Amino acid sequence: MRKLFVVFGLLLIVVLGSGFFVLSKTPAKNTESEPKSQMESIQPEVLQRGVDPNTYPKYESNFNLYFAHLNSAIFVDKSKVNNGGKSLNDEDYKSILNEIKKNLSEIKYDDNGEKKPELDKAIKLVDLAIQNNAKKGDQIFEEIHQTIHDLDVYFNTTHFVDDK
């Protein structure tokens, strides 16, 4: 039995030793010169096209865009709100506008800044609605929603789907 262990041990040493020898003769890869794949080059903190915002917090900017769309849909009756059976009042609208502004302001762009003018437009519209104390039915809510809706559909594979 002891001879079996010795033979097995020697065999193990030969196999491992030859493995190390082969590995040491293999040239090392130069990883710096190889192009990065598309997934490796993604910066998750900035707004990305074609990602799923439900992978939050990995795609935080996409997540913020998704929720800005969801909240803006409330203004145009394309999202349902459970407010304990009460209609939304002016303070509720102002609170929702501030939440949308927060979501949009937290969106980060890379150097490309794809669709940045549209995002800036949405932020300006939200600011205008807050300054003018916009009320339910005001046209500005349609503009806010449509601008954010278009951005959400463009960037997110899983975008908020408006109620009909």
C-alpha positions as CSV (number, residue, x, y, z in Angstrom):
1,M,0.0,0.0,0.0
2,R,2.9,2.3,0.8
3,K,4.4,1.7,-2.6
4,L,1.1,2.8,-4.2
5,F,1.2,6.1,-2.3
6,V,4.8,6.7,-3.3
7,V,4.1,5.9,-7.0
8,F,1.0,8.1,-6.9
9,G,3.0,10.9,-5.2
10,L,5.8,10.7,-7.8
11,L,3.2,10.7,-10.6
12,L,1.5,13.8,-9.1
13,I,4.8,15.6,-8.9
14,V,5.7,14.8,-12.5
15,V,2.3,16.0,-13.8
16,L,2.3,19.2,-11.7
17,G,5.9,19.9,-12.6
18,S,5.3,19.5,-16.3
19,G,2.2,21.7,-16.0
20,F,4.3,24.5,-14.4
21,F,7.0,24.1,-17.1
22,V,4.4,24.4,-19.9
23,L,2.8,27.4,-18.3
24,S,6.2,29.2,-17.9
25,K,6.9,28.7,-21.6
26,T,3.6,30.2,-22.7
27,P,4.0,33.8,-23.7
28,A,2.1,36.3,-21.6
29,K,-0.8,38.1,-23.2
30,N,-0.5,41.8,-23.7
31,T,-3.8,42.9,-22.3
32,E,-3.2,46.6,-22.9
33,S,-3.1,46.4,-26.6
34,E,-6.3,44.3,-26.9
35,P,-9.5,46.3,-27.5
36,K,-12.1,46.3,-24.7
37,S,-15.4,44.6,-25.4
38,Q,-18.4,46.9,-25.4
39,M,-19.6,45.6,-22.0
40,E,-16.1,46.2,-20.5
41,S,-16.1,49.8,-21.7
42,I,-19.5,50.7,-20.1
43,Q,-19.4,53.1,-17.3
44,P,-22.5,52.1,-15.2
45,E,-22.8,55.4,-13.4
46,V,-23.4,57.3,-16.7
47,L,-26.5,57.1,-18.8
48,Q,-26.2,54.2,-21.2
49,R,-28.2,53.2,-24.2
50,G,-29.6,49.7,-24.4
51,V,-29.4,48.7,-20.7
52,D,-32.0,47.6,-18.2
53,P,-32.5,50.1,-15.4
54,N,-33.8,47.4,-13.2
55,T,-30.2,46.4,-12.5
56,Y,-30.0,49.4,-10.1
57,P,-27.7,50.5,-8.6
58,K,-25.4,49.4,-11.4
59,Y,-27.1,51.7,-13.9
60,E,-28.2,54.5,-11.6
61,S,-28.6,57.2,-14.3
62,N,-30.9,54.9,-16.3
63,F,-32.8,54.1,-13.2
64,N,-33.3,57.8,-12.5
65,L,-34.6,58.3,-16.0
66,Y,-37.0,55.4,-15.6
67,F,-38.5,56.9,-12.4
68,A,-38.6,60.4,-13.8
69,H,-40.8,58.9,-16.6
70,L,-43.0,57.0,-14.2
71,N,-43.6,60.2,-12.1
72,S,-44.2,62.4,-15.2
73,A,-46.8,59.9,-16.4
74,I,-48.9,60.7,-13.2
75,F,-49.5,64.2,-14.5
76,V,-51.0,63.0,-17.8
77,D,-53.0,60.1,-16.3
78,K,-50.7,57.5,-17.8
79,S,-49.8,56.1,-14.4
80,K,-52.0,55.3,-11.5
81,V,-51.3,56.6,-8.0
82,N,-52.7,55.2,-4.8
83,N,-53.2,58.3,-2.7
84,G,-55.6,56.7,-0.2
85,G,-58.6,57.4,-2.4
86,K,-57.9,61.1,-2.5
87,S,-57.2,63.2,-5.6
88,L,-53.7,64.6,-5.9
89,N,-53.6,68.2,-4.8
90,D,-51.3,71.1,-5.7
91,E,-48.8,70.2,-3.0
92,D,-48.7,66.6,-4.3
93,Y,-48.0,67.9,-7.8
94,K,-45.2,70.1,-6.5
95,S,-43.7,67.2,-4.5
96,I,-43.8,65.0,-7.6
97,L,-42.2,67.8,-9.7
98,N,-39.4,68.1,-7.2
99,E,-38.9,64.3,-7.3
100,I,-38.7,64.4,-11.1
101,K,-36.2,67.3,-10.9
102,K,-34.1,65.3,-8.4
103,N,-34.1,62.2,-10.7
104,L,-33.2,64.2,-13.8
105,S,-30.5,66.2,-12.0
106,E,-28.8,62.9,-10.8
107,I,-28.4,61.6,-14.4
108,K,-24.7,61.6,-15.4
109,Y,-23.4,61.7,-18.9
110,D,-20.1,60.6,-20.5
111,D,-18.1,62.8,-22.8
112,N,-20.4,61.9,-25.7
113,G,-23.5,63.4,-24.0
114,E,-26.0,61.7,-26.2
115,K,-29.4,63.4,-26.1
116,K,-28.1,65.9,-23.5
117,P,-30.1,68.8,-25.0
118,E,-33.3,66.8,-24.5
119,L,-32.5,66.1,-20.9
120,D,-31.7,69.8,-20.4
121,K,-35.0,70.7,-22.0
122,A,-36.9,68.4,-19.6
123,I,-35.1,69.9,-16.5
124,K,-36.0,73.4,-17.7
125,L,-39.6,72.4,-18.2
126,V,-39.8,71.0,-14.7
127,D,-38.2,74.1,-13.3
128,L,-40.8,76.3,-15.2
129,A,-43.7,74.2,-13.9
130,I,-42.4,74.6,-10.3
131,Q,-41.9,78.3,-10.7
132,N,-45.4,78.8,-12.3
133,N,-47.1,76.5,-9.7
134,A,-48.5,74.4,-12.6
135,K,-51.9,72.8,-11.9
136,K,-53.5,69.6,-13.1
137,G,-54.3,69.8,-16.8
138,D,-51.7,72.4,-17.7
139,Q,-50.1,71.8,-21.1
140,I,-46.6,71.9,-19.6
141,F,-47.2,68.5,-18.0
142,E,-47.7,67.0,-21.5
143,E,-44.4,68.5,-22.7
144,I,-42.6,67.3,-19.6
145,H,-44.0,63.8,-20.0
146,Q,-43.4,63.5,-23.7
147,T,-39.8,64.7,-23.5
148,I,-38.9,62.3,-20.6
149,H,-40.9,59.5,-22.3
150,D,-38.9,59.8,-25.5
151,L,-35.6,59.7,-23.5
152,D,-36.7,56.7,-21.5
153,V,-37.7,54.7,-24.6
154,Y,-34.4,55.7,-26.3
155,F,-32.0,54.7,-23.5
156,N,-33.7,51.9,-21.6
157,T,-34.4,48.4,-22.9
158,T,-37.0,48.1,-20.1
159,H,-38.7,51.5,-20.1
160,F,-41.8,52.6,-18.2
161,V,-44.8,51.6,-20.2
162,D,-47.5,54.3,-20.0
163,D,-51.1,53.3,-19.1
164,K,-53.5,53.9,-21.9
